[in-house]
Amino acid sequence: MGNIRLREILILFLVLWFFINFFYYRYIFVPNRDKMKGLQEEIKKLDTEIELKTEEFLKRVKVFDEIIDLKNQIKQKEITLWYLKKNIDVQDIISDSLKQVFIDSNLKLISLNLTEKSYMDDKNFYLFNVKFNGNINQLLTVIDKIENNKKPIFVRSISIKPMEKGFDIDMGITIITLRR
């Protein structure tokens, strides 16, 4: 009878082991595996959403950078305009001509000084010394504006020194107006 009990215990142990494994597999392993798959899919969706939001954010940051750059350009032009208004106390025709030339060129004006004013017959001669920083395109724009200006503006002298970014330019300009 001792063998029967051992056999019954072994059968009972095997049946119990089978049911435990069956319940573990059916009610713990499979649902957790399905949950893991669902969570992995959600993680992928969230990663994709994060990438899209990051790209959208970076686009907005670029727009803000462009706005800041445009505001800085406006400030630079306002400073240039103020500087031109402050340093040019000659006739409005002259100041408007010079202002337009330098403002349209989008360069960094360092100084603008009326160095001499002279008269000859019925003409006024205004000699200016202008210092500014800019690149080659801005310099060409200034020269083009001077050449194509309706008012008689002449470049007396020009000195160009290369810098890390662009050039340091010193220009002597003569403007001729009729005396009234």
C-alpha positions in Angstrom: 0.0 0.0 0.0 2.9 2.3 0.4 3.5 2.1 -3.3 0.0 3.2 -4.0 0.3 6.2 -1.9 3.5 7.2 -3.6 2.0 6.7 -7.0 -1.1 8.7 -6.0 1.1 11.4 -4.7 3.1 11.5 -7.9 -0.1 11.5 -10.0 -1.6 14.2 -7.8 1.6 16.2 -8.1 1.6 15.9 -11.9 -2.1 16.8 -12.2 -1.5 19.7 -9.8 1.6 20.8 -11.7 -0.4 20.6 -15.0 -3.3 22.7 -13.6 -0.9 25.3 -12.1 0.9 25.6 -15.4 -2.4 25.7 -17.3 -3.8 28.5 -15.1 -0.5 30.4 -15.1 -0.3 30.2 -18.9 -4.0 31.0 -19.5 -4.6 33.7 -16.8 -1.2 35.3 -16.2 1.3 34.7 -19.1 -1.1 35.2 -22.1 -2.8 38.4 -20.7 0.5 39.9 -19.7 2.0 39.1 -23.1 -1.0 40.7 -24.8 -0.6 43.8 -22.5 3.1 44.0 -23.4 2.3 43.9 -27.1 -0.3 46.7 -26.6 2.1 48.8 -24.5 4.8 48.4 -27.1 2.4 49.6 -29.8 1.4 52.5 -27.6 5.1 53.3 -27.1 5.7 53.3 -30.8 2.7 55.6 -31.3 3.9 58.0 -28.6 7.5 58.0 -30.1 6.0 58.9 -33.5 3.9 61.7 -31.8 6.9 63.0 -30.0 8.9 63.1 -33.2 6.0 65.0 -34.9 5.7 67.4 -32.0 9.5 68.0 -32.0 9.5 68.8 -35.7 6.6 71.1 -35.2 8.4 72.8 -32.3 11.6 73.2 -34.3 9.6 74.8 -37.2 8.1 77.2 -34.7 11.5 78.0 -33.2 12.8 78.7 -36.8 9.9 81.1 -37.3 10.7 82.8 -34.1 14.4 83.1 -35.1 13.3 84.6 -38.4 11.1 87.0 -36.6 14.0 88.0 -34.3 16.3 88.4 -37.3 13.7 90.6 -39.1 13.3 92.7 -35.9 17.0 93.1 -35.6 17.1 94.2 -39.3 14.4 96.7 -38.5 16.3 98.0 -35.4 19.5 98.3 -37.5 17.7 100.3 -40.2 16.1 102.5 -37.5 19.5 103.1 -35.9 20.9 103.9 -39.4 18.0 106.2 -40.0 18.4 107.9 -36.7 22.1 108.3 -37.2 21.6 109.7 -40.6 19.0 112.2 -39.3 21.3 113.2 -36.4 24.4 113.7 -38.5 23.0 115.3 -41.6 21.8 118.8 -41.0 21.9 119.9 -44.7 19.0 120.2 -47.0 16.3 117.6 -47.1 17.1 116.6 -50.7 20.6 115.6 -49.6 19.7 113.8 -46.5 16.9 111.9 -48.3 19.2 110.8 -51.1 21.9 109.6 -48.7 19.5 108.0 -46.3 17.8 106.0 -49.1 21.2 104.8 -50.5 22.5 103.5 -47.2 19.2 102.2 -45.8 18.4 100.2 -49.0 21.8 98.6 -48.9 21.1 96.9 -45.5 24.6 97.5 -44.2 25.9 98.4 -40.7 26.7 102.1 -40.7 29.5 103.1 -38.4 29.7 106.9 -39.1 28.5 109.5 -41.5 30.1 112.9 -41.2 29.7 116.1 -43.3 33.4 117.0 -43.7 33.1 120.1 -45.9 30.5 122.3 -47.5 31.6 124.6 -50.3 30.0 126.9 -52.9 30.9 127.4 -56.5 28.8 129.6 -58.8 25.3 128.3 -58.4 26.2 124.9 -56.9 26.6 123.6 -53.3 29.2 120.9 -52.8 28.7 118.6 -49.7 31.6 116.3 -48.9 30.8 113.4 -46.7 33.0 110.7 -45.1 31.0 107.5 -44.6 32.3 104.4 -42.7 30.3 101.1 -42.7 30.7 97.4 -42.5 29.2 95.0 -45.0 29.7 92.2 -47.4 30.5 92.5 -51.1 26.9 92.4 -52.2 26.0 95.3 -49.9 29.0 97.3 -51.2 27.9 96.7 -54.7 24.3 97.7 -53.8 25.6 101.0 -52.4 27.7 101.7 -55.5 24.8 100.8 -57.7 22.5 103.1 -55.8 25.0 105.9 -56.1 25.5 105.4 -59.8 21.7 105.2 -60.5 20.6 108.0 -58.2 18.7 110.9 -59.7 20.8 113.3 -57.6 24.4 114.0 -58.5 26.3 111.8 -56.0 30.0 111.0 -56.6 32.4 108.7 -54.9 35.6 110.7 -54.2 37.5 107.9 -52.6 37.0 104.4 -51.2 39.1 102.3 -48.9 38.2 98.6 -48.4 39.7 96.5 -45.6 38.8 92.8 -45.3 37.5 91.6 -41.9 36.4 88.2 -40.7 32.9 88.7 -41.9 32.7 91.1 -44.8 34.6 94.4 -45.2 35.3 97.6 -43.3 34.6 100.4 -45.9 35.6 104.0 -45.7 34.0 106.1 -48.5 34.3 109.8 -49.4 31.1 111.0 -51.2 30.4 114.4 -52.9 26.8 115.6 -53.4 26.1 118.5 -55.6 23.0 120.6 -55.3 21.9 123.9 -56.9 21.9 127.0 -54.7 18.6 128.6 -54.1 
